[in-house]
């Protein structure tokens, strides 16, 4: 029988797929076909829907149109042929309509196929009859029901008037849809949704169709009015929910979901968030299965707590509160209190009583469920049968906290990635990066070791997971390293306390320059010990601690530039200083001057309140050095505009840096004739000769090594083996008593300044001395708290030696502008004293000096000699201003007059009247009179 039925089904399928124009339609006796089909009910339904089970007068198979995994929602009445799909609300009154439903054909086509299979003869043929369309019109309900919708008594064309009607309302009390119960003649029931909507063709009417998922819960209006502390009691079915409301009163909010036990996953469970949820199942296997699904979904939607009430042990099959007609409120509440268990306990009971192996569920609401497991992040996916399938999104990625800045802006999320080796990496990601499909943040996560699952949707799922995960923890994000209040932030660690929230660095850079290697003791026994007795080494290391103290000391930003010939030990000093903070090698913590001005700005912003090391100024462009010097010292980046034209946030930092080069800053800038060092440059970047003057290059003491080269190699090797620990240890000690340590630093700073700053020094020298005092105090403090293995005053002596080396290199204690102006005027006369000044006569007749012919167009003035051969230079005002270009010429005049180089009148005027050859006997011309003292140092 089965083989012939299958052969007939295949033949019928081919017939129904043929062109409608080639088919002949006959007048069919539908009643006779249905009667014959019912007589062979078992054969037909088992052929169409194999694998079902018989429950009383009903056949319960899996619905082949929905790819059901379990039977239960789809039922066919053996006596009448009526069928009903509880999950969707679809139904039919006979086996003809069942066949049409299963195969997607019209009633006539189904009747013809059944008649042919059952060998029922057709009557008079009816040709050229137009085939009925099998395509159903689109249906979309109005949610909520509009006020102008016509009323309805909910009469069903097949079942008549309903015995019960339930109205679903939203949280504001607006009507959404109705659910109607019909009591069938055979003792069964049909529960159908009744909605008001349109068919996509402009037709508005009531129809027996449900609302699309996610479907609203029954009782939202009551839940919205209840206090947040009132528990939610979930029942199965509207009738049970109504009964529960009468029994529990206002102590709980009784609710349910639409469409029965097989539609739990189609409901929107998000309203139970932050609520205590109690679930009362029906006393049967489907009820227990539904309760477990509801519990899982409540957890996904972040319910405050979830418990399940175990029905009374003696309750009959399918019993619920609607059957407890003799119960009162007290008995109901006592059973809820005494018979509730958690999800795990109920799972064990369900497995023991009904053999239910629970599977987790997910929610169809706007917030799909994600799970973080040991091997990665998974997204739950519901198939049409309601079963859960877990899709892997990526390797382990945890969203630890929401981040924002002190102004409650710049929101982001603190992520933790576990790389393939099992190492955890934290990163504070700005939510701005999720724009434009999120490509930048995915690239950075991949660099941290995150692995995306294969598939076309994995990128979208990752973005969805990060955006929708909403942890309770909060963290304060900062855009740069260094001090933020009394908290010091490094990329991987924060020192100090900032209330109850952690403070983290929000950045994109993959590299963390503040790496660690070796122990503090190993660093102290090598680099730290060898710095003793070496002023440049000890000073460079002290600068690293001065960078940390800069904020609390109120010190201005700036740096120190070690100058000297190649292979003198400049980079060795830089490596020793860099090893305080991170990898001492030039591929580690040390950066290069060779960069763009934007690159210098980015480097400065990334090293705020920590030492910045820049090597080889000679390799950089002069313009970059000029702009970089001011950028580093000013602590403020360029003003920029965003893509939409608004002002972008400006980078800001506090910078303390060390630099090396073979030439001074001024000489470097002079490589470009358009540039010249200003006094601000000289104060912001202090030039210190790297040669310590002991024929050992930058060293004075080599601690038993054969020569300076061996000593330099030993320091370099140690700096690349042991690094990073001094900075961390200094910060930890500092935080033990920050106020006391800052006060001690201030005392040390003032002692150095009062001892070593010359009384008659210019303001610029005093300003620089304060910076040397800051470095000395920082080194002394680091020694006092046990970080530097030095004797007292070691850091102060090193700072004093470097301060005096700077003074000597600078040329005096006066203002830099005056000293530089004097150098520029002296250089002019040394170069052009004979060639651009015409000799107007010599009283020394025996002078053997040849007469130099000065071209008038190139003449700067006249040279007048006395009997001893001393000369005065009468210089045209225009030529003098040319010589003073770049300086205030009046300032240069005052400086020259103070040193007796420039003659002045008793009135104080810097110009004198002279009769000049060839310009009229009676005519006096004003000139600057420069004496031969200009050539004396």
Secondary structure, DSSP 8 states (H G I E B T S, - for coil): -HHHHHHHHHHHHHHHTS-GGG--EE---HHHHHHHHHHTHHHHHHHHSTT-EEETTEEE---TTTT-SS-SSEEEETTT--EEETTTTEEESSHHHHHHHHHT--HHHHHHHHHHHTT----SEETT-----------EE-SS--TT-------BTTTBS-SEEEEEE-TTS-EEEEEEEEE-TTS-EEEEEEEEEE-SSS-EEEES----SSB--BTHHHHHHS-TTSEEEE-SSHHHHHHHHHHHGGGEEEEB-SS-GGGGGGB--GGGTTSEEEEE--SSHHHHHHHHHHHHHHHHTT-SEEEEE---TT--TT--GGG-TT--HHHHHHHHHHSEE-HHHHHHHHHHHH----------SSS--EEEETTEEEEEEE-TTS-EEEEEEES-EEEEEEEE-TTS-S-EEEEEEE-TTS-EEEEEEEGGGGSGGGHHHHHHHHHTT--B-SSTTHHHHHHHHHHH---S-EEEEESSSEEETTEEEETTEEES--TTSEEEE-------S---BS-HHHHIIIIIHHTTT-HHHHHHHHHHHHHHHHHHHT---EEEEEE--TTSSHHHHHHHHHTTTS--STTTT-EES-S-HHHHHHHHHHTTTSEEEEE-GGGS-HHHHHHHHHHHHH-B----B-TTSSB----B---EEEEEESS-HHHHHHTSTT----HHHHHHEEEEES--SSSSTT-S--TT-SSHHHHHHHHHHHHTTSBSHHHHHHHHHHHHSHHHHHHHHHHHHHHHHHHHS-TT--HHHHHHHHHHHHHHHHHHHHHHTTSS---TTHHHHHHHHHHHHHHHHHTSSS-HHHHHHHHHHHHHHHHHTTTSEEEEEES-TT---------GGG--EEEEE-TTS-EEEEEEHHHHHHHTTTS-HHHHHHHHHHTTSB---TT--S-EEE--TTS-SS--EEEEEEEGGGG--
